[in-house]
Amino acid sequence: MDLVLIFGSVIVMVTVLGGMTLSGWRYWVRTRNKLSSDELTSALQDAIHDEVDRALAARDGELAELHERIDFAERLLSRPGPGVGDKAEPK
């Protein structure tokens, strides 16, 4: 009974100390690698501007393709079809 109590308390102490050590290590890593708020803000703004530029370029490309397709369809529709024009249709 005494051994169970001793081993149980040792396991609890090791678990608590390990958790505290890991938490301290994570905090140290985060603060060491943390950017300042000015650097973070400018980095985020640059990333947002790049993403917006990419989205606008993609939109412009899709609009140009759509314009070409509409022009092609208009040219096809403006051409006279078979049986329309100089020749009369046989009845």
DSSP file (Angstrom, degrees, kcal/mol; ACC not computed):
  #  RESIDUE AA STRUCTURE BP1 BP2  ACC     N-H-->O    O-->H-N    N-H-->O    O-->H-N    TCO  KAPPA ALPHA  PHI   PSI    X-CA   Y-CA   Z-CA
    1    1 A M     >        0   0    0      0, 0.0     4,-1.7     0, 0.0     5,-0.1   0.000 360.0 360.0 360.0 -41.1    0.0    0.0    0.0
    2    2 A D  H  >  +     0   0    0      1,-0.2     4,-2.2     2,-0.2     5,-0.1   0.866 360.0  53.2 -66.9 -36.0    2.8    2.4    0.8
    3    3 A L  H  > S+     0   0    0      2,-0.2     4,-3.1     1,-0.2     5,-0.3   0.888 106.9  51.8 -67.2 -38.6    4.6    1.6   -2.5
    4    4 A V  H  > S+     0   0    0      1,-0.2     4,-2.4     2,-0.2    -1,-0.2   0.913 111.5  47.4 -62.9 -42.1    1.4    2.4   -4.5
    5    5 A L  H  X S+     0   0    0     -4,-1.7     4,-2.1     2,-0.2    -2,-0.2   0.895 114.4  46.4 -66.0 -40.8    1.1    5.7   -2.8
    6    6 A I  H  X S+     0   0    0     -4,-2.2     4,-2.3     2,-0.2    -2,-0.2   0.947 115.3  44.8 -67.7 -49.0    4.8    6.5   -3.3
    7    7 A F  H  X S+     0   0    0     -4,-3.1     4,-2.5     1,-0.2    -2,-0.2   0.889 113.0  52.4 -64.4 -37.6    4.8    5.4   -7.0
    8    8 A G  H  X S+     0   0    0     -4,-2.4     4,-2.2    -5,-0.3    -1,-0.2   0.927 111.3  45.3 -62.7 -45.4    1.5    7.3   -7.6
    9    9 A S  H  X S+     0   0    0     -4,-2.1     4,-2.3     2,-0.2    -1,-0.2   0.863 112.3  52.1 -69.2 -33.7    2.9   10.5   -6.1
   10   10 A V  H  X S+     0   0    0     -4,-2.3     4,-2.6     2,-0.2     5,-0.2   0.920 110.1  48.9 -65.6 -42.9    6.1   10.2   -8.1
   11   11 A I  H  X S+     0   0    0     -4,-2.5     4,-2.3     2,-0.2    -2,-0.2   0.906 112.0  48.9 -63.2 -41.5    4.2    9.7  -11.3
   12   12 A V  H  X S+     0   0    0     -4,-2.2     4,-2.5     2,-0.2    -2,-0.2   0.919 112.4  48.1 -64.5 -43.4    2.1   12.7  -10.6
   13   13 A M  H  X S+     0   0    0     -4,-2.3     4,-2.7     2,-0.2     5,-0.2   0.914 112.3  48.3 -64.3 -42.8    5.1   14.8   -9.8
   14   14 A V  H  X S+     0   0    0     -4,-2.6     4,-2.6     2,-0.2    -1,-0.2   0.908 112.9  49.1 -64.0 -41.5    6.9   13.7  -13.0
   15   15 A T  H  X S+     0   0    0     -4,-2.3     4,-2.4    -5,-0.2    -2,-0.2   0.920 113.3  46.0 -64.0 -44.4    3.8   14.5  -15.1
   16   16 A V  H  X S+     0   0    0     -4,-2.5     4,-2.4     2,-0.2    -2,-0.2   0.924 114.7  46.8 -65.7 -44.9    3.4   17.9  -13.5
   17   17 A L  H  X S+     0   0    0     -4,-2.7     4,-2.4     2,-0.2    -2,-0.2   0.895 112.7  50.2 -65.5 -39.1    7.1   18.8  -13.9
   18   18 A G  H  X S+     0   0    0     -4,-2.6     4,-2.7    -5,-0.2    -2,-0.2   0.911 111.4  48.7 -63.7 -42.3    7.1   17.5  -17.5
   19   19 A G  H  X S+     0   0    0     -4,-2.4     4,-2.4     2,-0.2    -2,-0.2   0.909 112.3  47.8 -64.3 -41.5    4.0   19.6  -18.3
   20   20 A M  H  X S+     0   0    0     -4,-2.4     4,-2.5     2,-0.2    -2,-0.2   0.902 112.1  50.3 -65.3 -40.0    5.5   22.7  -16.8
   21   21 A T  H  X S+     0   0    0     -4,-2.4     4,-2.4     2,-0.2    -2,-0.2   0.930 112.3  46.4 -64.1 -45.6    8.8   22.1  -18.7
   22   22 A L  H  X S+     0   0    0     -4,-2.7     4,-2.6     2,-0.2    -2,-0.2   0.896 112.6  50.4 -64.3 -39.5    7.0   21.7  -22.0
   23   23 A S  H  X S+     0   0    0     -4,-2.4     4,-2.3     2,-0.2    -2,-0.2   0.919 111.9  47.4 -64.5 -42.9    4.8   24.8  -21.4
   24   24 A G  H  X S+     0   0    0     -4,-2.5     4,-2.3     2,-0.2    -2,-0.2   0.891 111.9  50.1 -64.0 -39.7    7.9   26.8  -20.5
   25   25 A W  H  X S+     0   0    0     -4,-2.4     4,-2.6     2,-0.2    -2,-0.2   0.921 110.6  49.3 -65.4 -43.8    9.7   25.6  -23.6
   26   26 A R  H  X S+     0   0    0     -4,-2.6     4,-2.5     1,-0.2    -2,-0.2   0.904 111.6  49.5 -61.3 -41.3    6.8   26.4  -25.8
   27   27 A Y  H  X S+     0   0    0     -4,-2.3     4,-2.5     2,-0.2     5,-0.2   0.911 111.3  49.2 -63.5 -42.3    6.6   29.9  -24.3
   28   28 A W  H  X S+     0   0    0     -4,-2.3     4,-2.0     2,-0.2    -2,-0.2   0.914 112.2  47.7 -63.7 -43.5   10.3   30.4  -24.9
   29   29 A V  H  X S+     0   0    0     -4,-2.6     4,-2.1     2,-0.2    -2,-0.2   0.922 112.7  49.1 -64.6 -43.8   10.1   29.3  -28.5
   30   30 A R  H  X S+     0   0    0     -4,-2.5     4,-0.7     1,-0.2    -2,-0.2   0.918 114.3  43.9 -63.1 -44.3    7.1   31.5  -29.2
   31   31 A T  H  < S+     0   0    0     -4,-2.5    -1,-0.2     1,-0.2     3,-0.2   0.835 113.1  52.5 -72.4 -30.0    8.6   34.6  -27.7
   32   32 A R  H  < S+     0   0    0     -4,-2.0    -1,-0.2    -5,-0.2    -2,-0.2   0.888 118.1  35.4 -70.5 -38.6   12.0   34.0  -29.4
   33   33 A N  H  < S+     0   0    0     -4,-2.1     2,-0.2    -5,-0.2    -1,-0.2   0.387  90.1 120.8 -96.7   2.7   10.4   33.6  -32.8
   34   34 A K     <  -     0   0    0     -4,-0.7     2,-0.2    -3,-0.2     3,-0.1  -0.485  56.9-137.0 -74.3 134.0    7.7   36.2  -32.4
   35   35 A L        -     0   0    0     -2,-0.2    -1,-0.1     1,-0.1    -2,-0.1  -0.531  27.4-102.6 -81.2 154.0    7.8   39.2  -34.8
   36   36 A S     >  -     0   0    0     -2,-0.2     4,-2.7     1,-0.1     5,-0.2  -0.346  34.5-108.2 -69.5 161.8    7.2   42.6  -33.6
   37   37 A S  H  > S+     0   0    0      1,-0.2     4,-2.5     2,-0.2     5,-0.2   0.852 119.4  52.1 -64.2 -33.6    3.7   44.0  -34.2
   38   38 A D  H  > S+     0   0    0      2,-0.2     4,-2.4     1,-0.2    -1,-0.2   0.923 112.2  44.9 -67.4 -43.6    5.1   46.4  -36.9
   39   39 A E  H  > S+     0   0    0      2,-0.2     4,-2.4     1,-0.2    -2,-0.2   0.903 115.0  48.9 -65.7 -40.2    6.9   43.7  -38.7
   40   40 A L  H  X S+     0   0    0     -4,-2.7     4,-2.6     2,-0.2    -2,-0.2   0.912 111.4  49.6 -65.5 -42.8    3.8   41.4  -38.5
   41   41 A T  H  X S+     0   0    0     -4,-2.5     4,-2.5    -5,-0.2    -2,-0.2   0.927 113.5  44.6 -64.2 -45.1    1.5   44.2  -39.7
   42   42 A S  H  X S+     0   0    0     -4,-2.4     4,-2.4     2,-0.2    -1,-0.2   0.882 113.3  51.4 -68.3 -36.2    3.7   45.0  -42.7
   43   43 A A  H  X S+     0   0    0     -4,-2.4     4,-2.2    -5,-0.2    -2,-0.2   0.917 112.1  46.6 -65.3 -41.9    4.1   41.3  -43.5
   44   44 A L  H  X S+     0   0    0     -4,-2.6     4,-2.6     2,-0.2    -2,-0.2   0.906 111.7  50.9 -66.0 -41.0    0.4   40.8  -43.4
   45   45 A Q  H  X S+     0   0    0     -4,-2.5     4,-2.6     2,-0.2    -2,-0.2   0.914 110.7  49.0 -63.3 -41.8   -0.3   43.8  -45.5
   46   46 A D  H  X S+     0   0    0     -4,-2.4     4,-2.4     2,-0.2    -1,-0.2   0.915 112.0  48.7 -62.8 -42.2    2.2   42.6  -48.1
   47   47 A A  H  X S+     0   0    0     -4,-2.2     4,-2.2     2,-0.2    -2,-0.2   0.898 112.1  48.7 -64.8 -39.9    0.6   39.2  -48.1
   48   48 A I  H  X S+     0   0    0     -4,-2.6     4,-2.6     2,-0.2    -2,-0.2   0.923 111.4  49.4 -65.9 -43.8   -2.9   40.7  -48.5
   49   49 A H  H  X S+     0   0    0     -4,-2.6     4,-2.5     1,-0.2    -2,-0.2   0.905 111.4  49.7 -62.6 -41.2   -1.7   43.0  -51.4
   50   50 A D  H  X S+     0   0    0     -4,-2.4     4,-2.3     2,-0.2    -1,-0.2   0.916 111.9  47.9 -63.2 -42.6   -0.1   40.0  -53.1
   51   51 A E  H  X S+     0   0    0     -4,-2.2     4,-2.3     2,-0.2    -2,-0.2   0.901 112.3  48.7 -66.4 -40.7   -3.3   37.9  -52.8
   52   52 A V  H  X S+     0   0    0     -4,-2.6     4,-2.6     2,-0.2    -2,-0.2   0.910 111.0  50.7 -65.0 -41.8   -5.5   40.8  -54.0
   53   53 A D  H  X S+     0   0    0     -4,-2.5     4,-2.3     1,-0.2    -2,-0.2   0.905 110.9  49.1 -62.0 -41.1   -3.2   41.4  -57.0
   54   54 A R  H  X S+     0   0    0     -4,-2.3     4,-2.2     2,-0.2    -2,-0.2   0.911 112.0  48.5 -63.6 -42.3   -3.3   37.6  -57.8
   55   55 A A  H  X S+     0   0    0     -4,-2.3     4,-2.4     2,-0.2    -2,-0.2   0.899 112.0  48.9 -65.9 -40.6   -7.1   37.6  -57.6
   56   56 A L  H  X S+     0   0    0     -4,-2.6     4,-2.6     2,-0.2    -1,-0.2   0.893 110.7  50.4 -66.2 -39.1   -7.4   40.7  -59.8
   57   57 A A  H  X S+     0   0    0     -4,-2.3     4,-2.1     2,-0.2    -2,-0.2   0.904 111.2  48.7 -64.9 -40.4   -5.0   39.2  -62.4
   58   58 A A  H  X S+     0   0    0     -4,-2.2     4,-2.2     2,-0.2    -2,-0.2   0.913 112.3  49.0 -65.0 -41.6   -7.1   36.0  -62.5
   59   59 A R  H  X S+     0   0    0     -4,-2.4     4,-2.5     1,-0.2    -2,-0.2   0.911 110.1  50.7 -63.7 -42.3  -10.3   38.0  -62.8
   60   60 A D  H  X S+     0   0    0     -4,-2.6     4,-2.2     1,-0.2    -1,-0.2   0.892 110.2  50.3 -63.2 -39.2   -8.8   40.1  -65.7
   61   61 A G  H  X S+     0   0    0     -4,-2.1     4,-2.1     2,-0.2    -1,-0.2   0.909 111.2  48.0 -64.7 -41.9   -7.7   36.9  -67.5
   62   62 A E  H  X S+     0   0    0     -4,-2.2     4,-2.4     2,-0.2    -2,-0.2   0.888 111.4  50.5 -66.2 -38.6  -11.2   35.4  -67.1
   63   63 A L  H  X S+     0   0    0     -4,-2.5     4,-2.4     2,-0.2    -2,-0.2   0.891 109.8  50.3 -66.4 -38.6  -12.8   38.6  -68.4
   64   64 A A  H  X S+     0   0    0     -4,-2.2     4,-2.2     2,-0.2    -2,-0.2   0.912 111.7  48.0 -64.7 -41.5  -10.5   38.7  -71.4
   65   65 A E  H  X S+     0   0    0     -4,-2.1     4,-2.2     2,-0.2    -2,-0.2   0.908 111.9  49.7 -64.8 -41.2  -11.4   35.0  -72.2
   66   66 A L  H  X S+     0   0    0     -4,-2.4     4,-2.4     2,-0.2    -2,-0.2   0.893 109.3  52.3 -63.7 -40.2  -15.1   35.8  -71.8
   67   67 A H  H  X S+     0   0    0     -4,-2.4     4,-2.4     1,-0.2    -2,-0.2   0.908 109.2  49.7 -62.4 -42.5  -14.8   38.8  -74.1
   68   68 A E  H  X S+     0   0    0     -4,-2.2     4,-2.2     1,-0.2    -2,-0.2   0.902 111.1  49.2 -63.2 -41.1  -13.1   36.6  -76.8
   69   69 A R  H  X S+     0   0    0     -4,-2.2     4,-2.5     2,-0.2    -2,-0.2   0.897 110.7  49.8 -66.2 -39.5  -15.8   34.0  -76.5
   70   70 A I  H  X S+     0   0    0     -4,-2.4     4,-2.5     2,-0.2    -2,-0.2   0.921 110.7  49.9 -65.8 -42.4  -18.6   36.7  -76.9
   71   71 A D  H  X S+     0   0    0     -4,-2.4     4,-2.4     2,-0.2    -2,-0.2   0.913 111.3  49.4 -60.7 -42.4  -16.9   38.2  -79.9
   72   72 A F  H  X S+     0   0    0     -4,-2.2     4,-2.2     1,-0.2    -2,-0.2   0.920 111.8  48.0 -63.2 -44.0  -16.6   34.7  -81.5
   73   73 A A  H  X S+     0   0    0     -4,-2.5     4,-2.4     1,-0.2    -2,-0.2   0.889 111.0  51.1 -65.1 -39.0  -20.3   34.0  -80.8
   74   74 A E  H  X S+     0   0    0     -4,-2.5     4,-1.9     2,-0.2    -1,-0.2   0.903 109.6  50.2 -64.8 -40.6  -21.3   37.3  -82.2
   75   75 A R  H  X S+     0   0    0     -4,-2.4     4,-1.1     2,-0.2    -2,-0.2   0.911 111.6  48.4 -64.0 -40.8  -19.3   36.7  -85.4
   76   76 A L  H  < S+     0   0    0     -4,-2.2     3,-0.4     1,-0.2    -2,-0.2   0.906 113.5  46.8 -64.5 -41.2  -21.0   33.3  -85.8
   77   77 A L  H  < S+     0   0    0     -4,-2.4    -1,-0.2     1,-0.2    -2,-0.2   0.785 108.1  55.8 -73.0 -26.2  -24.4   34.7  -85.3
   78   78 A S  H  < S+     0   0    0     -4,-1.9    -1,-0.2    -5,-0.2    -2,-0.2   0.716  88.3  92.1 -80.7 -19.2  -23.9   37.6  -87.7
   79   79 A R  S  < S-     0   0    0     -4,-1.1     2,-0.2    -3,-0.4    -3,-0.0  -0.504  88.7-108.4 -72.3 141.9  -22.9   35.3  -90.6
   80   80 A P        -     0   0    0      0, 0.0     3,-0.1     0, 0.0    -1,-0.1  -0.489  35.1-132.1 -69.8 140.0  -25.8   34.3  -92.7
   81   81 A G    >   -     0   0    0     -2,-0.2     3,-1.7     1,-0.2     2,-0.1  -0.197  41.5 -63.1 -82.0 178.8  -26.8   30.7  -92.3
   82   82 A P  T 3  S+     0   0    0      0, 0.0    -1,-0.2     0, 0.0     3,-0.1  -0.420 124.3  20.0 -65.0 136.6  -27.5   28.1  -95.0
   83   83 A G  T 3  S+     0   0    0      1,-0.3     2,-0.4    -2,-0.1     6,-0.2   0.455 100.9 108.5  84.5   1.0  -30.4   29.1  -97.2
   84   84 A V    <   +     0   0    0     -3,-1.7     2,-0.5     4,-0.1    -1,-0.3  -0.918  65.5  22.8-111.5 136.8  -30.3   32.7  -96.2
   85   85 A G  S    S+     0   0    0     -2,-0.4    -4,-0.0     1,-0.2     0, 0.0  -0.960 118.2   1.9 122.3-130.8  -29.1   35.4  -98.6
   86   86 A D  S    S+     0   0    0     -2,-0.5     2,-0.2     2,-0.1    -1,-0.2   0.871 112.5  73.2 -68.6 -40.2  -29.0   35.3 -102.4
   87   87 A K  S    S-     0   0    0     -3,-0.2     2,-0.3     1,-0.0    -2,-0.1  -0.542  77.0-134.8 -82.3 140.4  -30.5   31.9 -103.0
   88   88 A A        -     0   0    0     -2,-0.2    -4,-0.1    -4,-0.1    -2,-0.1  -0.655  26.3-108.9 -89.1 148.8  -34.2   31.4 -102.4
   89   89 A E        -     0   0    0     -2,-0.3     2,-0.2    -6,-0.2    -1,-0.1  -0.589  33.9-116.4 -77.1 135.6  -35.4   28.4 -100.5
   90   90 A P              0   0    0      0, 0.0    -1,-0.1     0, 0.0     0, 0.0  -0.490 360.0 360.0 -71.7 141.2  -37.1   25.8 -102.6
   91   91 A K              0   0    0     -2,-0.2    -2,-0.0     0, 0.0     0, 0.0   0.419 360.0 360.0-108.8 360.0  -40.7   25.2 -101.7
